[in-house]
Amino acid sequence: MRYAVYTLGCKVNQYETQALESMLRQRGFQRVERDADVVIVNTCAVTAESGRKSRQAIRRLQGQNPGALTVVCGCYSQLEPEDVAALGADIVFGSGDKHALADAIAKALPARLVDDPFQRRVFEPLPAGAVSGRTRAMLKIEDGCDNFCTYCVIPYTRGRVRSLPLADCAAQAAALAEEGFSEIVLTGIEIASYGKDLPGKPGLADAVEAVAKAVPAVRIRLGSLEPTAVTEGFCARLAELGNVCPHFHLSLQSGCDDTLRRMNRKYDTAAFLAVCARLRDAFPGCALAADLICGFPGESEADFAATLAFLQTCGFYSVHAFPYSVRPGTKAADMPGQLSRAEKEDRVRRAGELIDRLRAGYLASRVGQVEQVLFENAHAGHSGTYCPVRIDGTVARGDVKNVRITAVSGDTLLGELTEFS
Ligand code: SF4
């Protein structure tokens, strides 16, 4: 059987698609780009735009593969199964139970299973997940979220926090290292809450430690992180390990305290700034990245100006700026002061101009430094700080080498292998 697959949304979705693919390969399936027997779309619902793109992707894959069985899973189909069915999907799953989904596809039986995410209590172990041929693997250590930020639909699609036990984190990491991966990205929906559902309540630092110690020769990167997890003890424990990448993607969302409060975020700008300082103390020169929502209900021009100033104060390397998207059923959807689409997009554009300057500043600061680069092809890869790096020489794909940075070209660092690569 031949399948085509398209994934929208976050790293967790990408990870789950990879795991599903691995289960399908075990059942004799082969991935193709056209003439598929089965098309699979792993959908996203984080914004209204993601929902629109999910529907578009379903229609596109159906058009490209006439007659193929249509399989839809993920957060959008969790939230809107009827809409997905109306598009002609034969198998509609939500965001859980990928094992049953693989079985249903293998049997090619029309099936429907959209469960109640709030009833999920156990972490669904999936094959340690990566597509062969890549150098970087993802390891999902957590699912679900209990935070209920006022703009976010994810707790309604993913359910409560469930964590992969520490021993399994270590075992899955070891399996990935055995497969030859040089980097493991620890991912989840809200990894800062890792372990709160497990006996003894281990924390995220315990999970990172378990993985990093299981695979000391592999570098470990953290996926998107709530700033509340980043205490001094957390930073000290991670720095001690020696194989944690100096790159941290923090969920900021706004640089205005009033907006953060209305978002039901659990920190203010002063606490966030302290987090940045802590990370920089423990990992000098580290790259800090953030997510930002522009045009949250009630965000005034002055609030937005405060956010822009805050981005500058934090000195981020990269920021993903999104326009606020109304998600029906969330508290923010009913808040007064909704901004027009044009206003929100204008704020994203203005944030983008600043973000470009911040990125250029960070890249320039790397010139003269030695970066540890994981090569994704013979000439280029990503540093531990997650900057794209290119060299003139040739190395084997998957190698990790020290590169002295000599210049910046656009968004890429240029460099040469050091003597002690
Ligand atoms: S922490 Fe907030 S934004 Fe992140 S998934 Fe949970 S509710 Fe959504």
Residues whose N, C-alpha, C, O or C-beta is under 5 A from the ligand:
A	BS01	SF4	C145 N147 F148 C149 C152 I154 I189 E190
